[in-house]
Amino acid sequence: MKQFLLVLAAVSGAAAFGQHLTHPGSDLFGASEGTEITPSRQSLTTRPEAILWSYDFANGIPTNWLHSGLANGIVDPDARFEYRGVLTTPDTNVGTRGAFKGTLKAIQSPTKNNGFVIFDSDYLDNLGLSNNNGNGPAPAPQWCVLGPPMFDFSSQPNVQLEFVNYYRRRQGTANLSTAISATWVDFSTDGGQTWPHSVEINTHIGNNQSTTRNHPILINCSNFIGGHDSAQFRLRFDGRYYFWMVDDLQLVNPEPHRLLFVRKGGAPETDILHNTEGKYMQMAVGREQSLTFDANVLNFGVQPQTNVRLKMSLLDPSGNVVATRLSSPTATLAAGDTLDYNDLNTYNAPFQPQSGVGTYKIVYQALSDSTVETADTLLLYVTPQVQALDGKVFSNSLGTESLGDGGGMAVRLELTPAVPNQAEWLKGVEVGLSNLTTGGILELAVYDTSAWGGYTTGFDNNLMLYYAYDSITAADIAAGYKWLGDTAAGINLRAANPSGSYWVVVSMLTNNGAKLIRIKNDQTISHVGDKLMYNTSSARWFTGYSNSRTFNAPWIRARLCHAPNACNIGLDENPVLPWTLAPNPAQSTLRIDARLAHEPVALTITDAAGRALGTWTAAPGTSLDIPVHHWARGMYWVHSQDGTVQAALLD
């Protein structure tokens, strides 16, 4: 029987795969800020007939469970998972208590409110006190296992383990390596006498990174314990820092027919490829690029799947499907096998937005003769003048606290070759600022790509095409962006260098750390080869943080026009809407705030697959609460009557 394994959004290795480029030696290890947000539509099984066993920790940790631990290699009764319940202190609203907890919260599992468990390595090592490492009740590194008694699966050849977890990663025990997760699941077929099968989980996040608060784990363990009468599993924390929260364990029969989008060999679950190296999720009108797509899909069901293919759909700003593309079909995909982007792609059939300015939706679907799996919908913007890597999603911020005073970020700016003699004026850039920014100076420099001399040499200032700088004001911080550019001159990029390919570099100066600058970043899709960051302590450039999207698509937006006086100087192309969503992400209630509206606001909400869930109308000057507690976690789209679309996330 084939072994099945899915650790959602797992990444393995850094390797070059055709268009999926990497830059060996150019990743920086040790990202210290931001949380990787990995959109995922995969969810735990909810079919009652499929559930073989479940436990949601409403009654604590049962006394007959396997539960033991070591601290620094010595048996220690304090090196245990801790139960958070309704009546415990702390209760279910509290996550880690360690010195490095910051603003991190508790797990957001479906039954979080009635209890969950946490291995709080941070707290056990330092008792929640700064500069107290190694003096806690169970000093790191720690080893702890937790699991239920054995099961008789002699009549169940197919078994799948599922649970929800929230993990922040530091080091695994093997040489205390940051390359290894501290979270494992072990399997036994002899009632726990031996544990021959182990699965490392949460491998998709990097050092000092966190999963989402409701990250699902699905492991098809049929090849481990299916058909055995003394089957057992255990959770194992094996490392140092920070925490691992777990809830809603269940063993189920795998679905007969299920396809899942997965990462494979360093490639993301789904990808969008432009006809330039830069992936522009905001394209200036008249500079739209041809797009192709690919994906990796796992047959996570029990049955073989036939006629497997990738379907791509492009929806225009009015919601009409204006283009579809299908990959070549694969006749049969065996259970447990994966098709990668070499198999599932639309490389031979590119398409591009052609309906003018507006918001376009891109829908990925994996099809077979028996099932359909839809990935999260991707938004693409055609703007009047802005060309940018980010897709208007604020995932995290990064700046001088990590890169240092004088640190920098660079993004690739490429002009479409369709009209080679067309004048292209760059009037400046808009830099997105986090509200944690306190001040400082931003410098803008534009280079032809020939100025790039490598990661240690950087850019040749003799080949600089344009330069500007300005101080960050309180008004800039309040607005959320800083405009850098010349309101009169600008630069004709084609005239300066007709190549059509440039680097836009933003440097951050903070008077030896007296100020703080943090630039917004979008983690939605993976960017490789179209951005760089400069770290002053290393005195060199990097493509980003290893195995992380903490630096991925910084909000550095170029404003382009075909004539020197045609650009709207310093005007944000994100207009203030008469309605907003709050909270976003939402949990039980989504509020439509229409207090700025002067007329009724009619809104339709659709799921990621485009299915309408209902229409609501908010009276002008009021707020409308929509109950969403019964909706599945994931991404939804809120459409107004004027064509405006906002994303809503249920956490």
PAZAZA-647531 format. One line per 4 residues: number of its first residue (from 1); their letters; for each residue z, y, x of C-alpha. Coordinates in steps of 0.2 Angstrom, whole numbers, plus 5000, padded with zeros to 4 digits. Layout:
residues N
NUM = a = Z/Y/X ~ ...
This chain:
residues 651
1 = mkqf = 5000/5000/5000 ~ 4996/5017/5006 ~ 5010/5029/5011 ~ 5010/5045/5001
5 = llvl = 5018/5061/5007 ~ 5018/5078/5001 ~ 5028/5092/5008 ~ 5022/5107/4998
9 = aavs = 5013/5120/5009 ~ 5016/5110/5025 ~ 5007/5116/5040 ~ 5003/5105/5055
13 = gaaa = 4999/5112/5072 ~ 4988/5126/5078 ~ 4970/5121/5081 ~ 4952/5128/5079
17 = fgqh = 4942/5121/5064 ~ 4926/5130/5063 ~ 4928/5146/5053 ~ 4947/5143/5053
21 = lthp = 4950/5151/5069 ~ 4966/5152/5079 ~ 4969/5161/5096 ~ 4979/5149/5108
25 = gsdl = 4993/5157/5117 ~ 4992/5173/5106 ~ 5006/5169/5093 ~ 5023/5176/5095
29 = fgas = 5038/5164/5092 ~ 5054/5170/5085 ~ 5050/5181/5070 ~ 5066/5189/5064
33 = egte = 5062/5197/5047 ~ 5053/5194/5031 ~ 5052/5178/5020 ~ 5036/5168/5019
37 = itps = 5031/5168/5001 ~ 5020/5153/4998 ~ 5013/5153/4980 ~ 5013/5136/4973
41 = rqsl = 5009/5129/4956 ~ 5015/5112/4960 ~ 5030/5108/4949 ~ 5042/5093/4946
45 = ttrp = 5038/5080/4934 ~ 5043/5084/4916 ~ 5036/5068/4907 ~ 5052/5059/4900
49 = eail = 5044/5042/4900 ~ 5041/5044/4919 ~ 5059/5049/4925 ~ 5068/5034/4932
53 = wsyd = 5084/5043/4937 ~ 5089/5061/4939 ~ 5104/5071/4944 ~ 5107/5090/4942
57 = fang = 5124/5092/4950 ~ 5132/5098/4934 ~ 5147/5087/4938 ~ 5148/5090/4956
61 = iptn = 5145/5077/4970 ~ 5150/5060/4964 ~ 5163/5051/4974 ~ 5152/5035/4975
65 = wlhs = 5139/5044/4985 ~ 5135/5042/5003 ~ 5142/5058/5011 ~ 5147/5060/5029
69 = glan = 5144/5072/5044 ~ 5146/5077/5062 ~ 5149/5093/5071 ~ 5144/5094/5089
73 = givd = 5142/5075/5089 ~ 5160/5072/5083 ~ 5165/5065/5065 ~ 5171/5080/5056
77 = pdar = 5176/5080/5037 ~ 5171/5099/5036 ~ 5153/5095/5040 ~ 5148/5092/5023
81 = feyr = 5137/5098/5008 ~ 5147/5110/4998 ~ 5146/5110/4979 ~ 5143/5126/4969
85 = gvlt = 5148/5124/4951 ~ 5152/5135/4936 ~ 5171/5135/4940 ~ 5171/5133/4959
89 = tpdt = 5174/5147/4971 ~ 5162/5153/4976 ~ 5152/5149/4960 ~ 5133/5146/4957
93 = nvgt = 5129/5164/4960 ~ 5133/5163/4978 ~ 5122/5155/4992 ~ 5126/5155/5010
97 = rgaf = 5142/5163/5016 ~ 5137/5164/5034 ~ 5138/5179/5045 ~ 5119/5180/5044
101 = kgtl = 5118/5179/5025 ~ 5111/5197/5024 ~ 5105/5199/5006 ~ 5100/5181/5003
105 = kaiq = 5104/5174/4986 ~ 5107/5157/4978 ~ 5094/5144/4975 ~ 5084/5148/4959
109 = sptk = 5082/5130/4952 ~ 5079/5126/4934 ~ 5097/5120/4932 ~ 5105/5132/4945
113 = nngf = 5118/5139/4933 ~ 5127/5122/4930 ~ 5128/5118/4949 ~ 5119/5114/4965
117 = vifd = 5124/5109/4983 ~ 5122/5118/4999 ~ 5124/5113/5018 ~ 5129/5130/5024
121 = sdyl = 5127/5128/5043 ~ 5128/5146/5046 ~ 5146/5147/5038 ~ 5152/5131/5045
125 = dnlg = 5148/5138/5063 ~ 5155/5155/5062 ~ 5166/5156/5046 ~ 5156/5171/5040
129 = lsnn = 5161/5182/5054 ~ 5150/5191/5066 ~ 5151/5187/5085 ~ 5161/5171/5080
133 = ngng = 5148/5158/5083 ~ 5155/5141/5087 ~ 5172/5145/5080 ~ 5170/5140/5062
137 = papa = 5177/5124/5054 ~ 5162/5113/5059 ~ 5153/5121/5074 ~ 5134/5118/5076
141 = pqwc = 5124/5108/5079 ~ 5128/5098/5063 ~ 5123/5082/5056 ~ 5126/5077/5038
145 = vlgp = 5119/5065/5025 ~ 5121/5065/5006 ~ 5113/5052/4994 ~ 5116/5042/4978
149 = pmfd = 5120/5023/4978 ~ 5106/5011/4979 ~ 5093/5007/4966 ~ 5084/4991/4960
153 = fssq = 5065/4995/4960 ~ 5060/4977/4961 ~ 5049/4981/4945 ~ 5044/4998/4951
157 = pnvq = 5030/4997/4964 ~ 5027/5016/4963 ~ 5041/5028/4965 ~ 5041/5047/4968
161 = lefv = 5056/5058/4974 ~ 5057/5076/4968 ~ 5069/5090/4970 ~ 5070/5109/4972
165 = nyyr = 5076/5116/4988 ~ 5079/5133/4997 ~ 5080/5132/5016 ~ 5081/5145/5030
169 = rrqg = 5075/5138/5046 ~ 5082/5139/5064 ~ 5083/5124/5074 ~ 5081/5105/5073
173 = tanl = 5093/5094/5083 ~ 5079/5087/5094 ~ 5082/5097/5110 ~ 5088/5111/5097
177 = stai = 5069/5115/5095 ~ 5063/5128/5084 ~ 5048/5118/5081 ~ 5057/5105/5071
181 = satw = 5065/5107/5054 ~ 5083/5103/5051 ~ 5079/5095/5034 ~ 5075/5077/5032
185 = vdfs = 5074/5063/5019 ~ 5078/5046/5024 ~ 5074/5029/5015 ~ 5082/5012/5016
189 = tdgg = 5077/4995/5008 ~ 5093/4986/5013 ~ 5106/4996/5004 ~ 5109/5009/5018
193 = qtwp = 5112/4997/5032 ~ 5096/5004/5041 ~ 5085/5019/5038 ~ 5068/5015/5044
197 = hsve = 5058/5028/5035 ~ 5061/5047/5038 ~ 5051/5062/5031 ~ 5053/5079/5039
201 = inth = 5052/5093/5025 ~ 5050/5112/5025 ~ 5039/5112/5040 ~ 5028/5126/5033
205 = ignn = 5040/5139/5038 ~ 5043/5146/5055 ~ 5059/5150/5065 ~ 5070/5162/5055
209 = qstt = 5059/5160/5040 ~ 5064/5155/5022 ~ 5056/5145/5009 ~ 5055/5152/4991
213 = rnhp = 5071/5151/4982 ~ 5063/5137/4970 ~ 5053/5128/4983 ~ 5048/5110/4975
217 = ilin = 5048/5095/4986 ~ 5038/5080/4981 ~ 5037/5064/4991 ~ 5028/5049/4985
221 = csnf = 5039/5035/4993 ~ 5031/5020/4985 ~ 5027/5013/5002 ~ 5045/5016/5008
225 = iggh = 5055/5009/4993 ~ 5043/5004/4979 ~ 5046/4986/4974 ~ 5063/4984/4983
229 = dsaq = 5079/4979/4974 ~ 5091/4988/4987 ~ 5082/5005/4988 ~ 5091/5020/4993
233 = frlr = 5088/5038/4999 ~ 5098/5051/5007 ~ 5096/5070/5012 ~ 5099/5073/5030
237 = fdgr = 5103/5090/5038 ~ 5101/5088/5057 ~ 5101/5104/5067 ~ 5108/5122/5069
241 = yyfw = 5108/5136/5056 ~ 5105/5143/5043 ~ 5107/5134/5026 ~ 5099/5121/5014
245 = mvdd = 5102/5122/4995 ~ 5097/5107/4985 ~ 5096/5104/4966 ~ 5088/5094/4952
249 = lqlv = 5085/5077/4961 ~ 5075/5064/4952 ~ 5065/5048/4955 ~ 5050/5046/4944
253 = npep = 5034/5036/4942 ~ 5020/5045/4950 ~ 5006/5052/4938 ~ 4991/5041/4937
257 = hrll = 4979/5056/4940 ~ 4985/5071/4950 ~ 4976/5082/4963 ~ 4985/5094/4973
261 = fvrk = 4980/5109/4984 ~ 4988/5106/5001 ~ 4988/5113/5019 ~ 4980/5102/5032
265 = ggap = 4977/5103/5050 ~ 4982/5122/5051 ~ 4971/5126/5037 ~ 4978/5134/5021
269 = etdi = 4978/5125/5004 ~ 4964/5137/4998 ~ 4954/5150/5008 ~ 4941/5164/5006
273 = lhnt = 4929/5168/5019 ~ 4919/5184/5021 ~ 4903/5186/5030 ~ 4913/5196/5043
277 = egky = 4928/5191/5053 ~ 4939/5202/5042 ~ 4945/5196/5026 ~ 4945/5212/5015
281 = mqma = 4954/5210/4999 ~ 4950/5228/4995 ~ 4931/5232/4998 ~ 4924/5250/4996
285 = vgre = 4910/5250/4983 ~ 4893/5248/4991 ~ 4901/5238/5005 ~ 4904/5222/4995
289 = qslt = 4903/5206/5006 ~ 4897/5189/5003 ~ 4911/5177/4999 ~ 4912/5158/5002
293 = fdan = 4927/5147/4998 ~ 4935/5131/5003 ~ 4951/5120/5000 ~ 4960/5105/5005
297 = vlnf = 4965/5093/4991 ~ 4976/5078/4990 ~ 4975/5063/4978 ~ 4993/5063/4974
301 = gvqp = 4991/5051/4959 ~ 4992/5032/4959 ~ 4973/5030/4954 ~ 4958/5033/4964
305 = qtnv = 4949/5049/4958 ~ 4930/5049/4956 ~ 4917/5063/4958 ~ 4930/5075/4966
309 = rlkm = 4924/5093/4969 ~ 4929/5111/4971 ~ 4925/5123/4957 ~ 4925/5142/4961
313 = slld = 4924/5155/4947 ~ 4922/5174/4949 ~ 4928/5185/4934 ~ 4923/5203/4933
317 = psgn = 4934/5217/4928 ~ 4931/5214/4910 ~ 4937/5196/4912 ~ 4919/5188/4911
321 = vvat = 4914/5174/4922 ~ 4900/5181/4932 ~ 4898/5167/4945 ~ 4903/5149/4947
325 = rlss = 4900/5138/4962 ~ 4903/5119/4965 ~ 4905/5110/4981 ~ 4896/5094/4984
329 = ptat = 4905/5080/4975 ~ 4914/5065/4984 ~ 4911/5049/4975 ~ 4929/5042/4977
333 = laag = 4945/5048/4984 ~ 4958/5035/4986 ~ 4976/5037/4981 ~ 4985/5046/4995
337 = dtld = 4969/5052/5004 ~ 4964/5070/5007 ~ 4948/5080/5006 ~ 4948/5095/5018
341 = yndl = 4938/5111/5019 ~ 4924/5101/5027 ~ 4922/5091/5011 ~ 4927/5105/4998
345 = ntyn = 4918/5121/5001 ~ 4904/5133/4995 ~ 4897/5138/5012 ~ 4879/5135/5006
349 = apfq = 4881/5146/4990 ~ 4890/5163/4993 ~ 4892/5176/4980 ~ 4899/5194/4980
353 = pqsg = 4906/5206/4967 ~ 4891/5215/4959 ~ 4899/5224/4944 ~ 4905/5240/4953
357 = vgty = 4923/5246/4955 ~ 4937/5236/4947 ~ 4948/5221/4949 ~ 4940/5204/4951
361 = kivy = 4948/5187/4949 ~ 4945/5172/4959 ~ 4949/5155/4952 ~ 4950/5139/4962
365 = qals = 4950/5122/4953 ~ 4949/5104/4960 ~ 4940/5093/4948 ~ 4938/5074/4946
369 = dstv = 4932/5064/4931 ~ 4950/5062/4926 ~ 4960/5078/4930 ~ 4959/5096/4934
373 = etad = 4971/5106/4945 ~ 4970/5125/4945 ~ 4977/5135/4960 ~ 4985/5152/4958
377 = tlll = 4972/5165/4954 ~ 4967/5177/4968 ~ 4964/5196/4965 ~ 4950/5205/4974
381 = yvtp = 4947/5224/4972 ~ 4932/5234/4973 ~ 4937/5252/4976 ~ 4929/5269/4977
385 = qvqa = 4932/5271/4995 ~ 4946/5260/5002 ~ 4942/5245/5014 ~ 4958/5235/5018
389 = ldgk = 4964/5218/5022 ~ 4979/5218/5010 ~ 4977/5214/4992 ~ 4990/5227/4985
393 = vfsn = 5004/5214/4987 ~ 5020/5220/4995 ~ 5027/5204/5002 ~ 5038/5210/5016
397 = slgt = 5039/5224/5029 ~ 5038/5224/5048 ~ 5040/5238/5061 ~ 5050/5245/5075
401 = eslg = 5065/5235/5073 ~ 5055/5219/5078 ~ 5041/5227/5088 ~ 5051/5241/5097
405 = dggg = 5048/5259/5099 ~ 5030/5261/5103 ~ 5025/5245/5094 ~ 5008/5244/5086
409 = mavr = 4997/5236/5073 ~ 4978/5234/5073 ~ 4966/5229/5060 ~ 4948/5225/5061
413 = lelt = 4936/5236/5052 ~ 4918/5229/5049 ~ 4904/5238/5040 ~ 4891/5227/5031
417 = pavp = 4875/5226/5040 ~ 4864/5228/5024 ~ 4860/5246/5027 ~ 4861/5248/5046
421 = nqae = 4855/5266/5046 ~ 4868/5271/5032 ~ 4880/5285/5038 ~ 4898/5279/5037
425 = wlkg = 4912/5292/5038 ~ 4930/5287/5042 ~ 4941/5301/5035 ~ 4957/5292/5040
429 = vevg = 4969/5279/5035 ~ 4983/5276/5023 ~ 4998/5267/5030 ~ 5010/5258/5018
433 = lsnl = 5028/5262/5021 ~ 5043/5252/5016 ~ 5057/5263/5009 ~ 5068/5257/5023
437 = ttgg = 5058/5268/5034 ~ 5068/5283/5040 ~ 5056/5294/5050 ~ 5046/5294/5066
441 = ilel = 5028/5297/5072 ~ 5012/5287/5068 ~ 4997/5288/5079 ~ 4980/5282/5074
445 = avyd = 4966/5277/5086 ~ 4949/5270/5082 ~ 4940/5259/5095 ~ 4923/5250/5095
449 = tsaw = 4927/5231/5097 ~ 4920/5232/5115 ~ 4936/5242/5120 ~ 4947/5226/5118
453 = ggyt = 4952/5219/5135 ~ 4963/5205/5130 ~ 4981/5202/5124 ~ 4989/5209/5140
457 = tgfd = 4976/5223/5144 ~ 4974/5229/5126 ~ 4962/5243/5122 ~ 4952/5254/5134
461 = nnlm = 4957/5272/5129 ~ 4941/5278/5138 ~ 4932/5270/5123 ~ 4942/5278/5110
465 = lyya = 4931/5285/5095 ~ 4944/5294/5085 ~ 4963/5299/5087 ~ 4975/5307/5075
469 = ydsi = 4994/5308/5073 ~ 5008/5315/5062 ~ 5026/5314/5058 ~ 5033/5304/5044
473 = taad = 5041/5315/5031 ~ 5054/5312/5017 ~ 5039/5314/5005 ~ 5029/5301/5014
477 = iaag = 5043/5288/5012 ~ 5046/5293/4994 ~ 5027/5291/4991 ~ 5026/5274/5000
481 = ykwl = 5012/5278/5012 ~ 5008/5290/5026 ~ 4990/5298/5027 ~ 4983/5299/5045
485 = gdta = 4967/5308/5047 ~ 4957/5324/5048 ~ 4954/5333/5032 ~ 4939/5341/5038
489 = agin = 4930/5332/5052 ~ 4933/5313/5051 ~ 4920/5303/5061 ~ 4903/5296/5058
493 = lraa = 4907/5278/5064 ~ 4888/5273/5064 ~ 4884/5288/5075 ~ 4899/5285/5086
497 = npsg = 4894/5267/5089 ~ 4881/5258/5078 ~ 4889/5241/5080 ~ 4898/5242/5063
501 = sywv = 4913/5233/5070 ~ 4929/5243/5075 ~ 4948/5241/5078 ~ 4959/5253/5069
505 = vvsm = 4976/5254/5078 ~ 4992/5262/5072 ~ 5006/5265/5084 ~ 5024/5268/5079
509 = ltnn = 5035/5281/5089 ~ 5054/5282/5085 ~ 5062/5293/5098 ~ 5069/5278/5107
513 = gakl = 5075/5270/5091 ~ 5083/5285/5083 ~ 5071/5282/5068 ~ 5065/5267/5060
517 = irik = 5047/5263/5054 ~ 5043/5248/5043 ~ 5025/5245/5037 ~ 5021/5235/5022
521 = ndqt = 5013/5218/5024 ~ 5004/5206/5012 ~ 5006/5187/5014 ~ 4995/5181/5000
525 = ishv = 4981/5174/5010 ~ 4980/5169/5028 ~ 4972/5181/5040 ~ 4967/5175/5057
529 = gdkl = 4957/5185/5070 ~ 4957/5202/5060 ~ 4974/5209/5065 ~ 4984/5211/5080
533 = mynt = 5002/5217/5084 ~ 5009/5225/5100 ~ 5027/5220/5105 ~ 5035/5232/5117
537 = ssar = 5048/5220/5124 ~ 5034/5208/5129 ~ 5022/5222/5134 ~ 5007/5213/5126
541 = wftg = 4997/5210/5110 ~ 4999/5195/5098 ~ 4989/5189/5083 ~ 5006/5186/5074
545 = ysns = 5021/5176/5073 ~ 5019/5157/5075 ~ 5018/5147/5059 ~ 5022/5162/5049
549 = rtfn = 5014/5176/5038 ~ 5027/5189/5043 ~ 5013/5199/5051 ~ 4998/5195/5041
553 = apwi = 4989/5209/5032 ~ 4997/5225/5036 ~ 4994/5240/5023 ~ 4982/5249/5035
557 = rarl = 4969/5255/5023 ~ 4953/5264/5029 ~ 4945/5277/5018 ~ 4926/5277/5020
561 = chap = 4912/5288/5013 ~ 4893/5291/5016 ~ 4895/5309/5018 ~ 4908/5320/5027
565 = nacn = 4914/5329/5011 ~ 4913/5314/4999 ~ 4930/5307/5003 ~ 4946/5311/4993
569 = igld = 4958/5315/5007 ~ 4974/5307/5007 ~ 4973/5301/4988 ~ 4981/5284/4985
573 = enpv = 4969/5273/4975 ~ 4984/5265/4966 ~ 4986/5277/4951 ~ 5002/5279/4943
577 = lpwt = 5001/5268/4927 ~ 5008/5273/4910 ~ 5017/5256/4910 ~ 5026/5245/4923
581 = lapn = 5034/5228/4924 ~ 5052/5225/4927 ~ 5060/5215/4934 ~ 5046/5207/4944
585 = paqs = 5049/5193/4949 ~ 5057/5190/4932 ~ 5068/5175/4927 ~ 5072/5175/4908
589 = tlri = 5065/5192/4902 ~ 5050/5202/4907 ~ 5051/5220/4902 ~ 5036/5231/4898
593 = darl = 5041/5249/4902 ~ 5030/5261/4893 ~ 5041/5277/4894 ~ 5027/5286/4903
597 = ahep = 5014/5281/4890 ~ 5008/5294/4877 ~ 5000/5281/4866 ~ 5003/5262/4861
601 = valt = 5001/5250/4876 ~ 4993/5234/4870 ~ 4995/5220/4883 ~ 4988/5202/4884
605 = itda = 4997/5190/4896 ~ 4987/5175/4904 ~ 4993/5161/4915 ~ 4985/5158/4932
609 = agra = 4971/5148/4924 ~ 4966/5162/4913 ~ 4973/5155/4897 ~ 4980/5169/4885
613 = lgtw = 4998/5166/4881 ~ 5000/5181/4868 ~ 4997/5199/4865 ~ 5011/5212/4864
617 = taap = 5011/5231/4860 ~ 5024/5243/4867 ~ 5026/5259/4858 ~ 5024/5275/4868
621 = gtsl = 5040/5281/4877 ~ 5049/5264/4874 ~ 5052/5248/4883 ~ 5048/5230/4876
625 = dipv = 5057/5214/4882 ~ 5047/5198/4881 ~ 5057/5182/4883 ~ 5049/5171/4896
629 = hhwa = 5063/5159/4900 ~ 5053/5144/4892 ~ 5038/5148/4903 ~ 5034/5138/4919
633 = rgmy = 5038/5147/4936 ~ 5022/5154/4944 ~ 5010/5169/4943 ~ 5004/5177/4927
637 = wvhs = 4993/5192/4924 ~ 4996/5206/4912 ~ 4980/5215/4905 ~ 4980/5232/4897
641 = qdgt = 4967/5238/4885 ~ 4960/5250/4898 ~ 4956/5235/4910 ~ 4971/5237/4921
645 = vqaa = 4979/5221/4928 ~ 4996/5218/4935 ~ 5003/5202/4942 ~ 5019/5196/4935
649 = lld = 5029/5182/4945 ~ 5042/5171/4936 ~ 5055/5165/4949
